[in-house]
């Protein structure tokens, strides 16, 4: 820490160094720190704030340091608290006193704000791409199963027949919203804070727009106090990630259920399952279960950041050092989860015979029978009550609905005619021919739409 302890008469206590260091985790920011420094020093030379000769030395030194870091030969000094000081210290070793000019017209406050925005901006693009890759697999599986009929559920109870493609495309819609959230938050991340200095702006003739252009930012921050203390863009990433993980967790729950012997709707590839330590027969959906479990830690990272920010006065406070570990963990968890779920879904097989077998209990057609009566002129509430009585009769007598003869149907309601027996899972599916429905025509439209969105 001695590189910035000029005001103090003694070195920091060793426990304080241990307590306040961030190098153990913020070292992953080195590409962004060097990228920002290269743009900064280029601007300093352009504006004649530092001599061009020194700027050239600094540039050459930074490129050499990046090469060392890229190749894993950079030697970290544990006494230096963060990646910024580590790079600056190494730069001084390489080029001498000229290294001290790099920090002209900036503070670590706007430096780390820049690094974090560069990092989150990149990871936002990575998240959008990873979600897109998963969506492509969903659409591929839906294409293969656009004629497969399965039971739809509410409350995890048999509800109505649907096409498997319709079920899969529900997740496509979820992930499209996730992509939209990431894309929207990207715009607020894509704002360049360098030039805000510690909190009040720079006294030098800096060209902030030049640096922004060098780094590919759309705009620059408009208030220096807000710029150094803002972590809304981190919170938005964490929030977006939490929602995406929630969607993965919902998918995971269905994968777990569908791959049980009781459901038997899905068979997972061996590469995405595990065995039991004592039960040889087991093929566990542990990967999906882990995705379900990891969702909680992503939620925790979001809550952690919100709590860190909620009581901070303007402007920068050291509490903001706590913005990194939870963010890094969420980035790693989200991106790996998306990649794993993409592979798991791509290699999964659907057991259509078991789905068809589950439809033999034609109680799933009860709503269609009620709709039949409504189309005959009966108010829906009356139709609902009558069909409820029919269902009760069928279950009491251990019968299917279509096993009941027409005479018995007429005892429940005179509006029943012979065509009630034409009701089937196929007719049920075809009848839902409205936008967003499960009819084959609608699935074709939704698949076309999904492909267009992916293109």
C-alpha positions as CSV (number, residue, x, y, z in Angstrom):
1,X,0.0,0.0,0.0
2,X,3.1,2.3,0.3
3,X,2.5,3.6,-3.2
4,X,-0.3,5.9,-2.0
5,X,0.6,6.4,1.7
6,X,2.4,9.8,1.4
7,X,0.2,11.5,4.0
8,X,0.8,8.8,6.7
9,X,3.7,8.4,9.1
10,X,3.5,4.7,9.3
11,X,2.5,1.7,7.2
12,X,-1.0,0.2,7.5
13,X,-1.4,-2.7,10.0
14,X,-1.1,-6.1,8.3
15,X,-4.6,-7.0,9.3
16,X,-5.9,-3.8,7.7
17,X,-4.1,-4.7,4.5
18,X,-5.7,-8.2,4.6
19,X,-9.1,-6.7,5.5
20,X,-9.0,-4.0,2.7
21,X,-7.4,-5.9,-0.2
22,X,-9.3,-6.6,-3.3
23,X,-6.5,-7.9,-5.5
24,X,-7.6,-11.5,-4.8
25,X,-10.7,-11.0,-6.8
26,X,-10.5,-7.7,-8.8
27,X,-7.4,-9.0,-10.7
28,X,-9.9,-10.3,-13.3
29,X,-10.5,-6.7,-14.3
30,X,-7.0,-6.2,-15.6
31,X,-8.0,-6.2,-19.3
32,X,-10.5,-3.4,-18.7
33,X,-8.1,-1.5,-16.4
34,X,-5.4,-1.5,-19.0
35,X,-7.8,-0.7,-21.8
36,X,-9.1,2.3,-19.9
37,X,-5.5,3.4,-19.1
38,X,-4.4,3.2,-22.7
39,X,-7.3,5.4,-23.8
40,X,-6.7,7.8,-20.9
41,X,-3.0,8.2,-21.6
42,X,-3.7,8.7,-25.3
43,X,-6.0,11.6,-24.4
44,X,-3.5,13.1,-22.0
45,X,-0.9,13.3,-24.8
46,X,-3.4,14.6,-27.3
47,X,-4.4,17.4,-24.9
48,X,-0.7,18.1,-24.0
49,X,-1.4,17.4,-20.4
50,X,1.6,15.0,-20.3
51,X,4.6,14.9,-22.8
52,X,4.1,12.6,-25.8
53,X,7.4,10.9,-24.9
54,X,6.1,9.8,-21.5
55,X,2.8,8.8,-23.1
56,X,4.6,6.5,-25.5
57,X,6.6,4.9,-22.7
58,X,3.4,4.4,-20.6
59,X,1.6,2.9,-23.6
60,X,4.5,0.5,-24.4
61,X,4.7,-0.5,-20.7
62,X,1.0,-1.1,-20.4
63,X,1.0,-3.4,-23.5
64,X,3.9,-5.3,-22.0
65,X,2.1,-5.7,-18.7
66,X,-1.0,-7.0,-20.4
67,X,1.1,-9.5,-22.2
68,X,2.5,-10.7,-18.9
69,X,-1.0,-10.9,-17.4
70,X,-2.4,-12.7,-20.4
71,X,0.4,-15.3,-20.3
72,X,0.2,-15.8,-16.5
73,X,3.8,-14.6,-15.8
74,X,2.8,-11.3,-14.0
75,X,4.0,-11.5,-10.4
76,X,1.5,-10.2,-8.0
77,X,2.6,-8.5,-4.8
78,X,0.1,-9.3,-2.0
79,X,1.0,-6.0,-0.2
80,X,-0.5,-4.1,-3.1
81,X,-4.2,-3.9,-2.4
82,X,-5.8,-3.9,-5.8
83,X,-5.3,-4.5,-9.5
84,X,-4.9,-0.7,-10.3
85,X,-2.0,-0.3,-7.9
86,X,-0.5,-3.6,-9.0
87,X,-0.4,-2.5,-12.6
88,X,0.9,1.0,-11.8
89,X,3.6,-0.4,-9.6
90,X,4.8,-2.8,-12.3
91,X,4.7,0.0,-14.8
92,X,7.1,2.0,-12.6
93,X,9.4,-1.0,-12.5
94,X,9.4,-1.1,-16.3
95,X,9.6,2.5,-17.3
96,X,10.6,4.5,-14.2
97,X,9.2,7.7,-13.0
98,X,7.3,8.4,-16.2
99,X,4.7,5.9,-14.8
100,X,3.6,8.4,-12.3
101,X,2.1,10.5,-15.1
102,X,-0.5,7.9,-15.9
103,X,-2.7,8.8,-12.9
104,X,-2.8,12.4,-14.0
105,X,-6.4,13.8,-14.3
106,X,-8.1,10.7,-12.8
107,X,-8.8,9.1,-9.4
108,X,-9.2,5.5,-8.5
109,X,-12.9,6.4,-8.0
110,X,-13.6,7.1,-11.6
111,X,-11.0,4.5,-12.7
112,X,-12.8,1.6,-11.0
113,X,-16.2,3.0,-12.2
114,X,-14.8,2.8,-15.7
115,X,-13.4,-0.7,-15.3
116,X,-16.7,-1.9,-13.9
117,X,-18.8,-0.4,-16.7
118,X,-16.4,-1.9,-19.3
119,X,-16.7,-5.3,-17.6
120,X,-20.5,-5.3,-17.1
121,X,-20.9,-4.1,-20.7
122,X,-19.0,-7.1,-22.0
123,X,-20.7,-9.6,-19.7
124,X,-24.1,-8.2,-20.7
125,X,-23.3,-9.0,-24.4
126,X,-22.1,-12.5,-23.3
127,X,-25.4,-13.0,-21.4
128,X,-27.5,-12.0,-24.4
129,X,-25.5,-14.4,-26.7
130,X,-25.7,-17.3,-24.2
131,X,-29.5,-16.8,-23.9
132,X,-29.8,-16.7,-27.7
133,X,-27.9,-20.0,-27.9
134,X,-30.4,-21.6,-25.5
135,X,-33.3,-20.2,-27.4
136,X,-32.0,-21.8,-30.6
137,X,-32.0,-25.2,-29.0
138,X,-35.6,-24.5,-27.6
139,X,-36.8,-23.7,-31.1
140,X,-35.0,-26.7,-32.6
141,X,-36.7,-29.0,-30.1
142,X,-40.1,-27.3,-30.7
143,X,-39.7,-27.9,-34.4
144,X,-39.1,-31.6,-33.8
145,X,-42.1,-31.9,-31.5
146,X,-44.7,-29.6,-33.2
147,X,-47.1,-32.6,-33.6
148,X,-46.5,-34.2,-30.2
149,X,-49.5,-33.9,-27.9
150,X,-48.9,-33.9,-24.1
151,X,-50.9,-32.9,-21.0
152,X,-50.8,-29.4,-19.9
153,X,-50.9,-28.7,-16.2
154,X,-52.0,-26.1,-13.7
155,X,-51.3,-26.6,-10.0
156,X,-49.4,-29.7,-11.2
157,X,-52.7,-31.3,-12.0
158,X,-54.0,-32.4,-15.4
159,X,-55.5,-29.4,-17.1
160,X,-55.9,-29.4,-20.9
161,X,-54.1,-31.0,-23.9
162,X,-51.3,-29.0,-25.5
163,X,-48.6,-29.5,-28.0
164,X,-45.1,-30.1,-26.6
165,X,-43.8,-27.4,-28.9
166,X,-46.2,-24.9,-27.3
167,X,-44.8,-25.8,-23.9
168,X,-41.2,-25.4,-25.1
169,X,-42.0,-22.1,-26.8
170,X,-43.3,-20.7,-23.5
171,X,-39.7,-20.7,-22.3
172,X,-38.6,-19.0,-25.5
173,X,-40.9,-16.1,-24.6
174,X,-39.4,-15.9,-21.1
175,X,-35.9,-15.8,-22.4
176,X,-36.8,-13.2,-25.0
177,X,-37.9,-10.9,-22.1
178,X,-34.6,-11.7,-20.4
179,X,-32.7,-10.6,-23.5
180,X,-34.7,-7.4,-23.7
181,X,-33.9,-6.6,-20.1
182,X,-30.2,-7.1,-20.7
183,X,-30.3,-5.0,-23.9
184,X,-32.2,-2.2,-22.1
185,X,-29.8,-2.1,-19.2
186,X,-26.9,-2.1,-21.6
187,X,-27.8,1.4,-22.7
188,X,-27.5,2.7,-19.1
189,X,-24.2,0.8,-18.7
190,X,-22.8,2.3,-21.9
191,X,-21.9,5.7,-20.3
192,X,-18.3,6.7,-19.7
193,X,-17.4,8.0,-16.2
194,X,-13.7,8.7,-16.6
195,X,-12.9,12.4,-16.1
196,X,-15.1,12.7,-13.0
197,X,-11.9,12.3,-10.9
198,X,-12.5,11.7,-7.2
199,X,-15.9,13.4,-7.1
200,X,-15.9,17.0,-8.4
201,X,-14.5,16.6,-11.9
202,X,-11.1,17.2,-13.4
203,X,-9.1,20.5,-13.2
204,X,-7.3,19.5,-16.4
205,X,-8.3,20.2,-20.0
206,X,-9.4,16.6,-20.5
207,X,-11.4,15.5,-23.6
208,X,-14.0,13.1,-22.1
209,X,-15.7,12.6,-25.4
210,X,-12.5,11.4,-27.0
211,X,-11.9,8.8,-24.3
212,X,-15.5,7.7,-24.7
213,X,-15.1,7.2,-28.4
214,X,-11.8,5.3,-27.9
215,X,-13.6,2.9,-25.6
216,X,-16.8,2.6,-27.6
217,X,-19.1,4.3,-25.2
218,X,-22.3,5.9,-26.4
219,X,-22.1,8.9,-24.1
220,X,-20.4,10.4,-21.0
221,X,-21.7,10.8,-17.5
222,X,-23.2,14.2,-16.7
223,X,-22.6,14.5,-12.9
224,X,-19.2,13.6,-11.5
225,X,-20.6,12.8,-8.0
226,X,-23.1,10.4,-9.3
227,X,-20.6,8.9,-11.8
228,X,-18.1,7.7,-9.1
229,X,-20.8,6.4,-6.7
230,X,-23.3,4.9,-9.1
231,X,-23.7,1.2,-9.2
232,X,-27.2,1.0,-10.7
233,X,-25.7,-0.7,-13.7
234,X,-24.4,-3.5,-11.5
235,X,-27.7,-3.9,-9.7
236,X,-29.5,-4.0,-13.1
237,X,-27.2,-6.8,-14.3
238,X,-27.7,-8.7,-11.0
239,X,-31.5,-8.2,-11.3
240,X,-31.6,-9.3,-14.9
241,X,-29.5,-12.3,-14.0
242,X,-31.8,-13.2,-11.1
243,X,-34.8,-13.2,-13.4
244,X,-33.1,-15.3,-16.0
245,X,-32.0,-17.8,-13.3
246,X,-35.6,-17.9,-12.1
247,X,-36.6,-19.0,-15.6
248,X,-33.9,-21.6,-15.7
249,X,-35.0,-22.8,-12.3
250,X,-38.6,-23.2,-13.5
251,X,-37.2,-25.2,-16.5
252,X,-35.1,-27.2,-14.1
253,X,-38.1,-28.1,-11.9
254,X,-39.9,-29.5,-15.0
255,X,-36.8,-31.4,-16.1
256,X,-36.6,-33.0,-12.7
257,X,-40.3,-33.9,-12.7
258,X,-40.4,-35.1,-16.4
259,X,-37.3,-37.3,-16.0
260,X,-38.8,-39.2,-13.0
261,X,-40.1,-42.7,-13.6
262,X,-43.6,-41.5,-12.5
263,X,-43.7,-38.9,-15.3
264,X,-41.3,-40.4,-17.8
265,X,-41.7,-37.6,-20.3
266,X,-38.0,-36.9,-20.7
267,X,-34.8,-38.9,-20.8
268,X,-31.6,-36.9,-20.0
269,X,-28.3,-37.7,-21.7
270,X,-25.9,-39.5,-19.5
271,X,-23.5,-36.6,-19.7
272,X,-26.0,-34.5,-17.8
273,X,-26.9,-36.9,-15.0
274,X,-25.2,-38.5,-12.1
275,X,-25.5,-41.7,-10.1
276,X,-26.0,-42.6,-6.5
277,X,-23.3,-43.6,-4.1
278,X,-25.2,-46.6,-2.9
279,X,-28.1,-47.2,-5.3
280,X,-26.8,-48.6,-8.7
281,X,-30.1,-48.1,-10.5
282,X,-30.2,-44.3,-10.0
283,X,-29.9,-41.8,-12.8
284,X,-30.3,-38.4,-11.1
285,X,-31.1,-35.1,-12.7
286,X,-28.5,-33.4,-10.5
287,X,-27.5,-30.9,-13.1
288,X,-31.0,-29.5,-13.2
289,X,-31.2,-29.6,-9.5
290,X,-28.0,-27.6,-9.2
291,X,-29.4,-25.0,-11.5
292,X,-32.4,-24.8,-9.2
293,X,-30.1,-24.4,-6.2
294,X,-27.7,-21.9,-7.8
295,X,-30.6,-19.5,-8.4
296,X,-30.7,-18.8,-4.7
297,X,-27.1,-17.6,-4.6
298,X,-27.8,-15.3,-7.5
299,X,-30.7,-13.9,-5.6
300,X,-28.4,-13.4,-2.6
301,X,-25.9,-11.5,-4.7
302,X,-28.6,-9.1,-5.8
303,X,-29.9,-8.6,-2.2
304,X,-26.3,-8.1,-1.0
305,X,-25.7,-5.3,-3.5
306,X,-29.0,-3.5,-2.7
307,X,-28.2,-3.6,1.0
308,X,-24.7,-2.3,0.3
309,X,-26.0,0.7,-1.6
310,X,-29.1,1.6,0.4
311,X,-27.4,3.8,3.0
312,X,-24.5,5.3,1.1
313,X,-24.2,9.1,1.1
314,X,-22.7,10.9,-1.9
315,X,-20.2,10.4,-3.2
316,X,-17.7,7.5,-3.2
317,X,-17.5,5.3,-0.1
318,X,-15.2,2.2,0.4
319,X,-18.4,0.1,0.8
320,X,-18.4,0.1,-3.0
321,X,-15.5,-2.3,-3.0
322,X,-18.1,-4.9,-2.1
323,X,-19.7,-4.5,-5.6
324,X,-17.3,-7.0,-7.2
325,X,-17.4,-10.5,-5.6
326,X,-21.1,-10.9,-5.8
327,X,-21.2,-9.6,-9.4
328,X,-18.3,-11.9,-10.5
329,X,-20.0,-14.9,-8.9
330,X,-23.3,-14.0,-10.6
331,X,-21.6,-13.6,-14.0
332,X,-19.9,-17.0,-13.7
333,X,-23.0,-18.7,-12.4
334,X,-25.4,-17.3,-15.0
335,X,-23.2,-17.9,-18.0
336,X,-22.2,-21.4,-17.0
337,X,-25.8,-22.3,-16.1
338,X,-27.0,-21.1,-19.5
339,X,-24.3,-23.1,-21.3
340,X,-25.1,-26.2,-19.3
341,X,-28.8,-26.0,-19.7
342,X,-28.3,-25.5,-23.5
343,X,-26.4,-28.7,-23.7
344,X,-28.8,-30.6,-21.4
345,X,-31.8,-29.5,-23.5
346,X,-30.1,-30.2,-26.8
347,X,-29.3,-33.8,-25.9
348,X,-32.5,-34.6,-24.1
349,X,-35.0,-37.1,-25.6
350,X,-38.8,-36.8,-25.2
351,X,-40.8,-39.9,-24.5
352,X,-43.9,-39.2,-26.6
353,X,-45.4,-42.6,-25.9
354,X,-45.5,-41.8,-22.2
355,X,-47.0,-38.4,-22.9
356,X,-49.7,-40.1,-25.0
357,X,-50.3,-42.7,-22.3
358,X,-50.9,-39.9,-19.7
359,X,-53.7,-38.5,-22.0
360,X,-55.7,-41.7,-21.8
361,X,-57.3,-40.3,-18.7
362,X,-59.7,-38.2,-20.7
363,X,-60.7,-36.1,-17.7
364,X,-58.4,-33.6,-19.4
365,X,-61.2,-33.0,-21.9
366,X,-63.7,-31.7,-19.2
367,X,-63.3,-28.1,-20.3
368,X,-63.8,-29.0,-23.9
369,X,-67.1,-30.7,-22.9
370,X,-68.1,-27.6,-21.0
371,X,-67.3,-25.4,-24.1
372,X,-69.3,-27.8,-26.2
373,X,-72.4,-27.0,-24.1
374,X,-71.7,-23.3,-24.2
375,X,-71.6,-23.5,-28.0
376,X,-75.0,-25.1,-27.7
377,X,-76.3,-22.0,-26.0
378,X,-75.8,-22.8,-22.3
379,X,-74.2,-20.1,-20.0
380,X,-70.6,-21.1,-19.1
381,X,-71.2,-21.3,-15.3
382,X,-74.1,-23.7,-15.9
383,X,-72.0,-25.8,-18.3
384,X,-69.2,-25.8,-15.7
385,X,-71.5,-27.1,-13.0
386,X,-73.0,-29.8,-15.3
387,X,-69.6,-31.1,-16.5
388,X,-68.4,-31.1,-12.9
389,X,-71.2,-33.5,-12.1
390,X,-70.3,-35.7,-15.0
391,X,-66.6,-35.8,-13.9
392,X,-67.8,-36.7,-10.4
393,X,-69.9,-39.6,-11.8
394,X,-67.1,-40.8,-14.0
395,X,-64.5,-40.9,-11.2
396,X,-66.9,-42.4,-8.8
397,X,-67.6,-45.2,-11.2
398,X,-64.0,-45.5,-12.4
399,X,-64.9,-44.6,-15.9
400,X,-63.4,-42.3,-18.6
401,X,-65.6,-39.5,-19.8
402,X,-66.0,-40.9,-23.3
403,X,-67.0,-44.3,-21.8
404,X,-70.3,-42.7,-20.6
405,X,-73.1,-43.4,-23.1
406,X,-75.1,-40.7,-24.7
407,X,-78.3,-41.5,-22.7
408,X,-76.4,-40.9,-19.5
409,X,-75.0,-37.6,-20.9
410,X,-78.6,-36.5,-21.7
411,X,-79.6,-37.2,-18.0
412,X,-77.1,-34.5,-17.1
413,X,-78.2,-32.1,-19.9
414,X,-80.6,-32.5,-22.8
415,X,-78.3,-30.4,-25.0
416,X,-75.9,-33.3,-25.4
417,X,-76.0,-35.0,-28.8
418,X,-74.0,-37.7,-30.5
419,X,-71.3,-35.4,-31.6
420,X,-70.1,-35.0,-28.0
421,X,-68.3,-38.3,-28.6
422,X,-66.2,-36.5,-31.3
423,X,-64.4,-34.5,-28.7
424,X,-60.8,-35.7,-28.4
425,X,-57.3,-34.5,-27.5
426,X,-56.8,-33.8,-31.2
427,X,-60.0,-31.7,-31.5
428,X,-59.1,-29.9,-28.3
429,X,-55.7,-28.9,-29.7
430,X,-57.2,-27.8,-33.0
431,X,-59.9,-25.7,-31.4
432,X,-57.3,-23.3,-29.7
433,X,-56.6,-21.5,-33.0
434,X,-56.2,-18.0,-31.6
435,X,-53.0,-16.0,-31.3
436,X,-51.0,-17.5,-28.5
437,X,-53.0,-20.8,-28.6
438,X,-51.7,-24.3,-29.0
439,X,-53.4,-25.1,-32.3
440,X,-50.9,-26.4,-35.0
441,X,-51.5,-23.3,-37.2
442,X,-50.5,-21.1,-34.2
443,X,-47.4,-23.1,-33.4
444,X,-46.3,-22.8,-37.0
445,X,-46.7,-19.0,-36.7
446,X,-44.9,-18.9,-33.4
447,X,-42.0,-21.0,-34.8
448,X,-41.7,-18.6,-37.8
449,X,-41.8,-15.7,-35.4
450,X,-39.1,-17.2,-33.2
451,X,-36.8,-17.9,-36.1
452,X,-37.2,-14.4,-37.3
453,X,-36.4,-13.0,-33.9
454,X,-33.3,-15.2,-33.7
455,X,-32.2,-14.1,-37.2
